């Protein structure tokens, strides 16, 4: 799956990944390839990206 992580100042990462863990307001959650559609609110915290080294 592809991801683009941007801030108001610059792009931090763009590429193929295996999964991403995000800090949600109800706790951390992970999104995998072909995950069902989701709408969630985020909070401050770490974004953990597992990079797909075969496609990057």
Biopython code that builds the backbone (N, CA, C, O; Angstrom):
import numpy as np
from Bio.PDB.StructureBuilder import StructureBuilder

atoms = [
    (1, "UNK", "N", (0.855, -1.157, 0.000)),
    (1, "UNK", "CA", (0.000, 0.000, 0.000)),
    (1, "UNK", "C", (0.901, 1.220, 0.000)),
    (1, "UNK", "O", (2.038, 1.161, 0.469)),
    (2, "UNK", "N", (0.402, 2.307, -0.518)),
    (2, "UNK", "CA", (1.187, 3.533, -0.599)),
    (2, "UNK", "C", (0.764, 4.492, 0.506)),
    (2, "UNK", "O", (-0.394, 4.511, 0.924)),
    (3, "UNK", "N", (1.732, 5.292, 0.973)),
    (3, "UNK", "CA", (1.444, 6.285, 1.996)),
    (3, "UNK", "C", (2.228, 7.554, 1.693)),
    (3, "UNK", "O", (3.310, 7.514, 1.108)),
    (4, "UNK", "N", (1.661, 8.669, 2.102)),
    (4, "UNK", "CA", (2.346, 9.951, 2.027)),
    (4, "UNK", "C", (2.124, 10.630, 3.373)),
    (4, "UNK", "O", (0.985, 10.855, 3.783)),
    (5, "UNK", "N", (3.223, 10.954, 4.058)),
    (5, "UNK", "CA", (3.146, 11.629, 5.353)),
    (5, "UNK", "C", (3.688, 13.035, 5.154)),
    (5, "UNK", "O", (4.844, 13.223, 4.775)),
    (6, "UNK", "N", (2.826, 14.030, 5.419)),
    (6, "UNK", "CA", (3.227, 15.420, 5.216)),
    (6, "UNK", "C", (2.925, 16.251, 6.458)),
    (6, "UNK", "O", (2.014, 15.946, 7.228)),
    (7, "UNK", "N", (3.707, 17.300, 6.631)),
    (7, "UNK", "CA", (3.476, 18.295, 7.670)),
    (7, "UNK", "C", (3.243, 19.624, 6.955)),
    (7, "UNK", "O", (3.418, 19.697, 5.738)),
    (8, "UNK", "N", (2.857, 20.668, 7.670)),
    (8, "UNK", "CA", (2.726, 21.973, 7.007)),
    (8, "UNK", "C", (4.047, 22.461, 6.398)),
    (8, "UNK", "O", (4.038, 23.277, 5.476)),
    (9, "UNK", "N", (5.171, 21.972, 6.906)),
    (9, "UNK", "CA", (6.472, 22.428, 6.427)),
    (9, "UNK", "C", (7.027, 21.623, 5.258)),
    (9, "UNK", "O", (7.643, 22.191, 4.357)),
    (10, "UNK", "N", (6.812, 20.281, 5.262)),
    (10, "UNK", "CA", (7.442, 19.457, 4.224)),
    (10, "UNK", "C", (6.838, 18.054, 4.195)),
    (10, "UNK", "O", (6.080, 17.661, 5.082)),
    (11, "UNK", "N", (7.196, 17.318, 3.152)),
    (11, "UNK", "CA", (6.831, 15.908, 3.057)),
    (11, "UNK", "C", (7.860, 15.101, 3.836)),
    (11, "UNK", "O", (9.061, 15.260, 3.620)),
    (12, "UNK", "N", (7.403, 14.231, 4.746)),
    (12, "UNK", "CA", (8.312, 13.422, 5.553)),
    (12, "UNK", "C", (8.629, 12.082, 4.905)),
    (12, "UNK", "O", (9.756, 11.596, 4.992)),
    (13, "UNK", "N", (7.627, 11.483, 4.251)),
    (13, "UNK", "CA", (7.841, 10.172, 3.626)),
    (13, "UNK", "C", (6.769, 9.934, 2.578)),
    (13, "UNK", "O", (5.617, 10.334, 2.743)),
    (14, "UNK", "N", (7.168, 9.273, 1.495)),
    (14, "UNK", "CA", (6.226, 8.811, 0.486)),
    (14, "UNK", "C", (6.761, 7.504, -0.070)),
    (14, "UNK", "O", (7.922, 7.432, -0.471)),
    (15, "UNK", "N", (5.932, 6.471, -0.098)),
    (15, "UNK", "CA", (6.389, 5.200, -0.636)),
    (15, "UNK", "C", (5.466, 4.052, -0.287)),
    (15, "UNK", "O", (4.374, 4.243, 0.250)),
    (16, "UNK", "N", (5.933, 2.846, -0.606)),
    (16, "UNK", "CA", (5.179, 1.624, -0.328)),
    (16, "UNK", "C", (5.452, 1.163, 1.095)),
    (16, "UNK", "O", (6.591, 1.185, 1.559)),
    (17, "UNK", "N", (4.395, 0.745, 1.782)),
    (17, "UNK", "CA", (4.533, 0.251, 3.153)),
    (17, "UNK", "C", (3.736, -1.037, 3.314)),
    (17, "UNK", "O", (2.886, -1.370, 2.488)),
    (18, "UNK", "N", (4.031, -1.750, 4.393)),
    (18, "UNK", "CA", (3.270, -2.951, 4.748)),
    (18, "UNK", "C", (2.146, -2.616, 5.720)),
    (18, "UNK", "O", (1.061, -3.193, 5.644)),
    (19, "UNK", "N", (2.409, -1.666, 6.652)),
    (19, "UNK", "CA", (1.399, -1.275, 7.630)),
    (19, "UNK", "C", (1.787, 0.059, 8.250)),
    (19, "UNK", "O", (2.918, 0.524, 8.117)),
    (20, "UNK", "N", (0.815, 0.662, 8.933)),
    (20, "UNK", "CA", (1.069, 1.898, 9.671)),
    (20, "UNK", "C", (0.278, 1.838, 10.976)),
    (20, "UNK", "O", (-0.893, 1.460, 10.984)),
    (21, "UNK", "N", (0.932, 2.216, 12.084)),
    (21, "UNK", "CA", (0.275, 2.313, 13.386)),
    (21, "UNK", "C", (0.117, 3.790, 13.707)),
    (21, "UNK", "O", (1.054, 4.576, 13.571)),
    (22, "UNK", "N", (-1.090, 4.152, 14.136)),
    (22, "UNK", "CA", (-1.428, 5.550, 14.367)),
    (22, "UNK", "C", (-1.974, 5.750, 15.776)),
    (22, "UNK", "O", (-2.617, 4.855, 16.324)),
    (23, "UNK", "N", (-1.721, 6.928, 16.371)),
    (23, "UNK", "CA", (-2.253, 7.222, 17.702)),
    (23, "UNK", "C", (-3.673, 7.778, 17.613)),
    (23, "UNK", "O", (-3.860, 8.964, 17.341)),
    (24, "UNK", "N", (-4.654, 6.942, 17.837)),
    (24, "UNK", "CA", (-6.050, 7.382, 17.823)),
    (24, "UNK", "C", (-6.472, 7.915, 19.182)),
    (24, "UNK", "O", (-5.826, 7.631, 20.190)),
    (25, "UNK", "N", (-7.543, 8.677, 19.214)),
    (25, "UNK", "CA", (-8.019, 9.216, 20.490)),
    (25, "UNK", "C", (-8.497, 8.110, 21.431)),
    (25, "UNK", "O", (-8.524, 8.305, 22.646)),
    (26, "UNK", "N", (-8.875, 6.949, 20.881)),
    (26, "UNK", "CA", (-9.284, 5.810, 21.708)),
    (26, "UNK", "C", (-8.190, 4.758, 21.835)),
    (26, "UNK", "O", (-8.449, 3.639, 22.277)),
    (27, "UNK", "N", (-6.959, 5.119, 21.444)),
    (27, "UNK", "CA", (-5.839, 4.189, 21.523)),
    (27, "UNK", "C", (-5.208, 3.961, 20.162)),
    (27, "UNK", "O", (-5.767, 4.324, 19.127)),
    (28, "UNK", "N", (-4.026, 3.350, 20.187)),
    (28, "UNK", "CA", (-3.281, 3.087, 18.960)),
    (28, "UNK", "C", (-4.005, 2.053, 18.101)),
    (28, "UNK", "O", (-4.580, 1.098, 18.624)),
    (29, "UNK", "N", (-3.974, 2.245, 16.782)),
    (29, "UNK", "CA", (-4.542, 1.252, 15.877)),
    (29, "UNK", "C", (-3.638, 1.096, 14.666)),
    (29, "UNK", "O", (-2.847, 1.983, 14.347)),
    (30, "UNK", "N", (-3.765, -0.051, 13.992)),
    (30, "UNK", "CA", (-2.911, -0.380, 12.858)),
    (30, "UNK", "C", (-3.756, -0.568, 11.605)),
    (30, "UNK", "O", (-4.841, -1.147, 11.650)),
    (31, "UNK", "N", (-3.240, -0.070, 10.492)),
    (31, "UNK", "CA", (-3.892, -0.254, 9.199)),
    (31, "UNK", "C", (-2.976, -1.093, 8.323)),
    (31, "UNK", "O", (-1.799, -0.777, 8.152)),
    (32, "UNK", "N", (-3.534, -2.170, 7.769)),
    (32, "UNK", "CA", (-2.814, -3.072, 6.876)),
    (32, "UNK", "C", (-3.344, -2.905, 5.455)),
    (32, "UNK", "O", (-4.389, -2.290, 5.245)),
    (33, "UNK", "N", (-2.618, -3.456, 4.482)),
    (33, "UNK", "CA", (-3.056, -3.418, 3.095)),
    (33, "UNK", "C", (-4.442, -4.051, 2.962)),
    (33, "UNK", "O", (-4.734, -5.051, 3.617)),
    (34, "UNK", "N", (-5.275, -3.484, 2.134)),
    (34, "UNK", "CA", (-6.657, -3.943, 1.900)),
    (34, "UNK", "C", (-7.532, -3.864, 3.145)),
    (34, "UNK", "O", (-8.517, -4.594, 3.255)),
    (35, "UNK", "N", (-7.186, -2.988, 4.081)),
    (35, "UNK", "CA", (-7.972, -2.767, 5.294)),
    (35, "UNK", "C", (-9.327, -2.170, 4.917)),
    (35, "UNK", "O", (-9.432, -1.436, 3.935)),
    (36, "UNK", "N", (-10.333, -2.477, 5.676)),
    (36, "UNK", "CA", (-11.644, -1.868, 5.459)),
    (36, "UNK", "C", (-11.531, -0.355, 5.644)),
    (36, "UNK", "O", (-10.686, 0.126, 6.399)),
    (37, "UNK", "N", (-12.377, 0.377, 4.956)),
    (37, "UNK", "CA", (-12.374, 1.836, 5.085)),
    (37, "UNK", "C", (-12.611, 2.222, 6.542)),
    (37, "UNK", "O", (-13.394, 1.584, 7.245)),
    (38, "UNK", "N", (-11.926, 3.272, 6.984)),
    (38, "UNK", "CA", (-12.038, 3.697, 8.377)),
    (38, "UNK", "C", (-11.949, 5.215, 8.453)),
    (38, "UNK", "O", (-11.187, 5.845, 7.720)),
    (39, "UNK", "N", (-12.734, 5.786, 9.347)),
    (39, "UNK", "CA", (-12.626, 7.203, 9.686)),
    (39, "UNK", "C", (-12.365, 7.251, 11.174)),
    (39, "UNK", "O", (-13.095, 6.645, 11.959)),
    (40, "UNK", "N", (-11.313, 7.976, 11.571)),
    (40, "UNK", "CA", (-10.944, 8.026, 12.984)),
    (40, "UNK", "C", (-10.322, 9.374, 13.297)),
    (40, "UNK", "O", (-9.798, 10.052, 12.413)),
    (41, "UNK", "N", (-10.384, 9.751, 14.552)),
    (41, "UNK", "CA", (-9.687, 10.952, 15.001)),
    (41, "UNK", "C", (-8.338, 10.538, 15.569)),
    (41, "UNK", "O", (-8.206, 9.487, 16.195)),
    (42, "UNK", "N", (-7.346, 11.380, 15.339)),
    (42, "UNK", "CA", (-5.990, 11.107, 15.808)),
    (42, "UNK", "C", (-5.627, 12.055, 16.932)),
    (42, "UNK", "O", (-6.256, 13.095, 17.125)),
    (43, "UNK", "N", (-4.597, 11.672, 17.670)),
    (43, "UNK", "CA", (-4.060, 12.506, 18.731)),
    (43, "UNK", "C", (-2.556, 12.600, 18.532)),
    (43, "UNK", "O", (-1.996, 11.914, 17.677)),
    (44, "UNK", "N", (-1.898, 13.449, 19.320)),
    (44, "UNK", "CA", (-0.440, 13.540, 19.244)),
    (44, "UNK", "C", (0.178, 12.205, 19.602)),
    (44, "UNK", "O", (-0.311, 11.495, 20.481)),
    (45, "UNK", "N", (1.253, 11.871, 18.914)),
    (45, "UNK", "CA", (1.947, 10.633, 19.211)),
    (45, "UNK", "C", (2.776, 10.171, 18.037)),
    (45, "UNK", "O", (2.893, 10.866, 17.028)),
    (46, "UNK", "N", (3.349, 8.996, 18.179)),
    (46, "UNK", "CA", (4.201, 8.426, 17.138)),
    (46, "UNK", "C", (3.372, 7.771, 16.047)),
    (46, "UNK", "O", (2.351, 7.135, 16.310)),
    (47, "UNK", "N", (3.834, 7.941, 14.818)),
    (47, "UNK", "CA", (3.322, 7.187, 13.683)),
    (47, "UNK", "C", (4.392, 6.159, 13.357)),
    (47, "UNK", "O", (5.535, 6.519, 13.075)),
    (48, "UNK", "N", (4.030, 4.885, 13.395)),
    (48, "UNK", "CA", (4.998, 3.811, 13.150)),
    (48, "UNK", "C", (4.698, 3.168, 11.802)),
    (48, "UNK", "O", (3.624, 2.605, 11.592)),
    (49, "UNK", "N", (5.661, 3.263, 10.896)),
    (49, "UNK", "CA", (5.488, 2.759, 9.538)),
    (49, "UNK", "C", (6.385, 1.552, 9.334)),
    (49, "UNK", "O", (7.583, 1.613, 9.609)),
    (50, "UNK", "N", (5.809, 0.448, 8.851)),
    (50, "UNK", "CA", (6.598, -0.726, 8.469)),
    (50, "UNK", "C", (6.786, -0.643, 6.959)),
    (50, "UNK", "O", (5.830, -0.788, 6.196)),
    (51, "UNK", "N", (8.034, -0.409, 6.532)),
    (51, "UNK", "CA", (8.342, -0.162, 5.128)),
    (51, "UNK", "C", (8.435, -1.474, 4.357)),
    (51, "UNK", "O", (8.981, -2.464, 4.845)),
    (52, "UNK", "N", (7.891, -1.458, 3.148)),
    (52, "UNK", "CA", (7.958, -2.595, 2.232)),
    (52, "UNK", "C", (9.252, -2.477, 1.439)),
    (52, "UNK", "O", (9.282, -1.820, 0.398)),
    (53, "UNK", "N", (10.323, -3.107, 1.920)),
    (53, "UNK", "CA", (11.641, -2.985, 1.290)),
    (53, "UNK", "C", (11.699, -3.595, -0.107)),
    (53, "UNK", "O", (12.564, -3.224, -0.900)),
    (54, "UNK", "N", (10.799, -4.521, -0.425)),
    (54, "UNK", "CA", (10.804, -5.137, -1.755)),
    (54, "UNK", "C", (10.350, -4.168, -2.835)),
    (54, "UNK", "O", (10.770, -4.290, -3.986)),
    (55, "UNK", "N", (9.505, -3.213, -2.488)),
    (55, "UNK", "CA", (8.956, -2.283, -3.481)),
    (55, "UNK", "C", (9.484, -0.866, -3.334)),
    (55, "UNK", "O", (9.005, 0.035, -4.022)),
    (56, "UNK", "N", (10.449, -0.643, -2.465)),
    (56, "UNK", "CA", (11.027, 0.704, -2.292)),
    (56, "UNK", "C", (12.457, 0.712, -2.733)),
    (56, "UNK", "O", (13.118, 1.748, -2.667)),
]
sb = StructureBuilder()
sb.init_structure("model")
sb.init_model(0)
sb.init_chain("A")
sb.init_seg("    ")
for serial, (resi, resn, name, xyz) in enumerate(atoms, 1):
    if name == "N":
        sb.init_residue(resn, " ", resi, " ")
    sb.init_atom(name, np.array(xyz, "f"), 0.0, 1.0, " ", f" {name:<3s}", serial, name[0])
structure = sb.get_structure()
